[in-house]
Amino acid sequence: MSSETQKILTTDGIPLEVSLKKAEKKNKIKAFLLVCPLLLFIIITYIFPIGEMFSRSIDDRMITNMLPKTFKAMETWDGKELPPEEVFASFLADFRVLAENKEHGKLGQRLNKEKNGFNTILKKLWRKMKKFEEGNAKEQIMEIHKRFRDVKYWQAIKRTAPPYTMAKYLKGMDMYYDEDGNVVQVEEDRRIHRILWLRTLEVAFFVTLFCFLMGYPIAHLLATLPMKYSNLLMICVLLPFWTSLLVRTASWMILLQQQGIVNDFFVFIGLVADDNRPEMMYNKTGTYVAMTQILLPFMVLPLYSVMKTISPSLMRAGKSLGGTPFVTFWKIYFPLTIPGIGAGCLLVFILAIGYYITPALVGGASGTLISNQIAYHMKATLDWSFASAMGLMLLTGVLVVYWIYNKLVGIDNIKLG
Amino acid sequence: MAKNNEFVKFDKVDKSYDGKVLVVKDLNLDIAEGEFITMLGPSGSGKTTCLMMLAGFETPTNGEIYLDGNPISNIPPHKRGIGMVFQNYALFPHMTVYENLAFPLKVRKFSKDETDKKVEKALSMVSLSDFGSRMPAQLSGGQQQRVAVARALVFDPAVVLMDEPLGALDKNLRESMQYEIKHIHESIGVTVVYVTHDQSEALTMSNRIAVFNDGKVQQLSSPDKLYEEPVNSFVAEFIGENNTFQGEVVDISQDKCKIKLDSGNEILANPIRVKSKGEKSIVSLRPERAIIDPDEKMDNKFKGKIEEVIYHGDHTRVRLDLLGNKEFILKVPNSSARMDIKLGNEIKIGWNSFDARALDPK
């Protein structure tokens, strides 16, 4: 059939397909030029930084550049017994260059992270190597310290040879390479990141749940009320959108603090004693309350736009056919809102999982999330590669959520309106 | 089974939405069991409100509705057992045709076998037996409409309400659906309350028609009576085509009255709503009841000038200037005998005074 269609000619004798392409070419170019600015913008502000982040998070080229000859010589070494003379000679040559540039200290620190004791023996090597004779590097180096005679130290150097490392990612999961190159977990009382990941997931999950439970009735009301009331209600829902995030978070601080309005009210109605006011801020409660309020519109709006499209006659039909109000809601209305629920939950969950400013302000020690840890490493410890690694892990997490959602509900089932 | 003539009974029902305007005023309507009754009227006349009150989606402001002798105002819609076909079909879009039909049976806890049997029967009734596994979106408008009808009937309701169910269909499909619904009604004998603003639909399908205007039933009668013998000028003008003359009664006897028109001429008419001399009246005459070249027995004979001729294939519509009415319409059957119908010609027109109904002046 396709061969037949190819034979169709226009009145001028040009094949139809060619003619069609020619006719549409201009439009295609025009369309491409129109999206071009946005495409460039996305590449520059999104794709490129993520790529940069990724390369930074695995970058381990510093040491690769410090010991070029050694790593070259080590390529043929099997790594089981002590390396041959060639490796020792290359290492000595590399080390001499570093010593001249006064960078040998950095090498010591870096290798010490890989295996304890490197710093000491390299300092010793630096002192002794001035008296070295030409040739026979292996023997002379091994003379200096017994650790140079230990194959494990040479294996540690070889491990640093690749220009990349997954160490930062392991650190993000409270794991590290031990001296033998095995992946092990840190001691239990130092597993801070894992707690933060779990807490982030927990907070995101519950904030999504609370938003859903509160947003669903509001959205339903919005979609069914007559226009003049629903507009007013819509403004109430959107008002938080138009208020600065900081102002909103600050107002929650005023409300929730121990001497705050909510606590005053609890004391006033006799719910709690004046000297035993509950802490509702600087912990997880504060994070839950503030984040739920801030993210609520992201749940309400997709739900509303989907509910708006559901004809009220469907509910009437359900009832006239004998369904009780609950059955009618559950079997007819609810299934039709699933695209909105999916969109709203996904939106809120993804926003919540990376939320930064609210937990930073009202979260306290037990309410901070992984994003606060990332910010801490960006600003305080300046360990950007670690921050990048955790950022990418967060991104991967979001993509996994997206993937699971796609498997369970189907992404084309999302509807924002 | 004795036929119950008051199967559905509206008893002095009023309905107001805002407490200021009555959309339904003092409605009294009895619907017999197995009857096909149509509520016909222009939009805003209160017919849909009546249907919604019967279905239970609106409550009467005053009065009571009885179903088979029981008051139903306080019964929620899902317990009334009334089937309903909606204007936009209201098929559940996330369910297959089978599931749509099974819904009323499932909520009534029918067994799987019974459900299958009833759904199959209902689908074959609307000749859609092979469509059970389709989704509503995969059906054409007419098929969706038939599914909606089948769904409203599948649980054997005592009454089925239809709210302009054919409004969204094109003309040909609408006509064939009219017959189909009529046949279904005849074969299963269910009571149908049908709402429409399309008079030809009402005339085709109904046993009786209730013409609504301004929240009131203007006339309740069979289609032929409604057309032939409208009781007031609203019904006369709403149903079918109509020629009217305005005037004043100058003489009246048992079955004839003399009306002096605004143009000064006098015509004889059948006094329906006029009782005494001096009353204002609108005289209504169906176009097909006036003929050209009347015979001697006719008691109304006048001359009119042809203003416009419109060719309609099987007949020709002629607009005349007659007795000061420039909108007088005449329907002339297509035959070779009448070749003198030309613009500007004068022709003789006549009708029997019995067919000219002197009605209220609006």
Interface residues (C-beta under 8 A of the other chain):
Chain A: S311 S313 L314 R316 A317 G318 K319 S320 L321 G322 G323 T324 P325 V327 T328 K331 I332 P335 L336
Chain B: A55 G56 F57 P76 P77 H78 K79 R80 G81 I82 G83 M84 F86 Q87 N88 A90 L91 F92 P93 H94 F103 P104 V107 R108 R151 A152 F155 L161
